[in-house]
Amino acid sequence: MKPKEIVIVGGGSSGWMAAAYLNAALNRNGRTVARISLVESPDVSRIGVGEATVPSINHILAVIGIDEQEFLKRVDGTFKQAIKYVNWLAIDGSQYYHPFNRFRDSPIDRSGLNWLMSDRSVPFAHTVSAQPALCEANLAPKMAGPWDFGPPLTYAYHMNALKFADFLCEISIARGVKHYLDHVTDVEMAENGDIEAVVTRHGHRLEADLFIDCTGFAALLIEKKLGVAWVDCSQWLLCDRAVTMQVPYAHHYPGYVRPYTTATALSAGWVWEIPLQSNRSLGYVHSSSFLSDEQAEQELRRFEGDHAAQLDTRIVPFKVGHRAKSWVRNCIAIGLSGSFIEPLESTGLYLSDLATVMLTEHFPYGDELEPLAFRFNRIMTNRFYEILDFINLHYCLSRRDDSDFWREIQKPDRITDRLKAKLDFWRSKPPSPTDFEDQFFPAMQDTALPSGGLPGDHRSPKDTGSLFGVDSHEAILYGMDFLREECAQWFGQSRPPTQIAETIAGRLKIAPQKLPPHDWWLQRAVGMPVYESASTPPDSEK
Ligand SMILES: Cc1cc2nc3c(=O)[nH]c(=O)nc-3n(C[C@H](O)[C@H](O)[C@H](O)COP(=O)(O)OP(=O)(O)OC[C@H]3O[C@@H](n4cnc5c(N)ncnc54)[C@H](O)[C@@H]3O)c2cc1C
């Protein structure tokens, strides 16, 4: 078989993830299925803000063959076991966790129902996972020596995505990926409508069978050349920019590195706190219709405290939406050129990762592209809307009314029809696993995909439920106090105290002997510097 030629345009984290993964997954056992080149512009900067990930990143790392400790050293990485949401329900310090691990102690999982039947005196996530308490104690999800703490704790990472791209670049080049540091100035078309070649400023003309557009929001191939439309979803997710800030530990070390991401709701959006090894990355994701850049910057500085007055900030605009089709003819858009949903559940790198894995699974060994593209597009669109609904859910259940933004976000027009159907259904019975298998949400059956439906694809808009299933939905729904009134009707006003499963309580009892502090693990295992704590930790109260 003659190897397929692949040209990737763009060297951000998507471009290099695609290069390294395709090379590792396709070219195995001495057989070269694909010859890969990557061209990236020295003039157009990449996006890197200090990213949080989801556990699927571990698949990418395993296939490429990256050692975890080496990875953490190279990407300024730390562990992430959960997201902690603060002030989303009301502006009263209320908080809840979305942990990665979920405990089950019987073949039929009644933990959601048990919690609903109780008096809610313990937050839901604490009753089904040890991770919220482990996060509060700042413990690592790893032991200092071999693991003997029962079932493993599921985790992802916080990382510097630019360092990740650089690391993957080094690995890819060493394994034979050709690298051009050059600006693409032209895209040449073949007579049949395929892309034939990209041409660079320094005179390279790169022909290929497949072109992967990883040029970020510029979307040089898929949009500028092939004219594939961007389907805007800003009606449902209003945030369109972030003001970011890096708080270096050298001067502002609060005395711990949290093993989780914090998402605190502010007046017109929310701020992420992503702990890296060398600093804390902060970003105020907000809506420019409700807040100017200056107001957002001031609010972020107030949030962080006096010491933030001198720290630099940066504005990062973004748009929420997806390509009508990510794979058209011989061009596949991966990364920000293909889709973006605001970063609340850390799905940016995940969508690049998914597209790369799906391209490998749907790789065209022959000449026929159309059926592969159809299936690929359907998977990517379904997953996009699944995530869109899930992020929409975080906002629409809020009871905040302290700003125009929060009042607007709760209006019916700001909630997707699919999510409305799901919430209505779950008001008649709580969510359960099969809801996510056959997607039985009665009101959804005749709803068309909002302006993003694929031609010839007249299916009902079904979610796949495979990234955010029942566990994740329960964490958000019950964290946001869903079904409070219904439960009073169903189960009465006076309900028994909430119980934590004995297995979780037992695990938490021995956790301090088994699991080291997250900082300590990072210092010992991957050489994180030992910082001096600030005398008055600026965010010890948060
Ligand atoms: C505010 C914000 C917060 C985010 N937070 C998270 C998070 O917490 N977790 C997460 O998983 N993801 C997050 N993301 C997403 C994540 O940062 C991106 O998915 C990631 O950076 C991938 O971007 P990319 O590689 O698609 O594009 P980019 O990083 O923009 O890279 C584009 C590449 O294309 C090249 N290029 C452009 N034009 C040309 C040309 N003419 N010729 C050659 N090369 C060209 C550029 O040089 C660059 O190399 C966030 C994104 C934003 C905007």
The ligand as a Gaussian input file, in Angstrom:
#p B3LYP/6-31G(d) Opt

LIG

0 1
 C      -10.129000      31.500000      26.511000
 C       -9.792000      30.081000      26.197000
 C       -9.648000      29.176000      27.244000
 C       -9.371000      27.836000      26.981000
 N       -9.269000      26.954000      28.012000
 C       -9.119000      25.644000      27.748000
 C       -9.075000      24.678000      28.788000
 O       -9.124000      24.978000      29.983000
 N       -8.972000      23.384000      28.446000
 C       -8.889000      22.972000      27.155000
 O       -8.831000      21.773000      26.902000
 N       -8.875000      23.871000      26.139000
 C       -9.001000      25.175000      26.410000
 N       -9.003000      26.081000      25.392000
 C       -8.790000      25.625000      24.040000
 C       -7.356000      25.377000      23.765000
 O       -6.536000      26.425000      24.215000
 C       -7.284000      25.223000      22.249000
 O       -8.101000      24.174000      21.878000
 C       -5.935000      24.935000      21.839000
 O       -5.153000      26.051000      22.084000
 C       -5.863000      24.496000      20.409000
 O       -5.827000      25.538000      19.569000
 P       -5.478000      25.259000      18.038000
 O       -4.236000      24.447000      17.938000
 O       -6.685000      24.752000      17.348000
 O       -5.251000      26.733000      17.489000
 P       -4.085000      27.782000      17.803000
 O       -3.433000      27.542000      19.105000
 O       -4.692000      29.122000      17.546000
 O       -3.004000      27.475000      16.685000
 C       -3.153000      27.893000      15.342000
 C       -1.904000      27.538000      14.572000
 O       -2.120000      27.830000      13.191000
 C       -0.998000      28.507000      12.698000
 N       -1.377000      29.303000      11.515000
 C       -2.352000      30.235000      11.417000
 N       -2.331000      30.770000      10.166000
 C       -1.343000      30.138000       9.476000
 C       -0.816000      30.245000       8.160000
 N       -1.293000      31.122000       7.276000
 N        0.206000      29.438000       7.809000
 C        0.717000      28.535000       8.679000
 N        0.262000      28.398000       9.945000
 C       -0.751000      29.197000      10.334000
 C       -0.497000      29.349000      13.858000
 O        0.838000      29.752000      13.677000
 C       -0.657000      28.317000      14.993000
 O        0.463000      27.476000      15.006000
 C       -9.219000      27.420000      25.642000
 C       -9.336000      28.337000      24.592000
 C       -9.620000      29.646000      24.858000
 C       -9.756000      30.614000      23.709000

